[in-house]
């Protein structure tokens, strides 16, 4: 098991809160929602899948996209596989995904160019993720800058 998440349920709980905030945020949401792609994140340690649908109309009012925790029938345009610990550090803004692909920390497939276009859009989420953790009472998972 990885360092940050004790199990898949905990990962889904935390990332579910993050997705809620990202997909309803008045500044980030519209830019994120206009990406027009479906992304599947595949995590290891613990094993999990999260699919973010930014192509089809959102399933809930007030959202700029939909997300699915766990395997689903929505076919992705691009996928990214990484350890949950790497993802946790990424959402704090401490990882470079392009370098991580080159180093083998991330494997990807599909329309990678479309996903790379999202990087500038999600930068504000790097401030949001630690806030989500604190709001959830999980400040123990906030990575402190060294």
Secondary structure, 3 states (H helix, E strand, C coil): CCCCCCCHHHHHHHHHHHHHHHHHCCCHHHHHHCCCCEEEEEEECCCEEEEEECCCCCCCCCCCCEEEECCCCCCCCEEEEEEHHHHHHHCCCCCCHHHHHHCCCEEEEECHHHHHCCHHHHCCHHHHHHHHHHHCCCHHHCCCCC
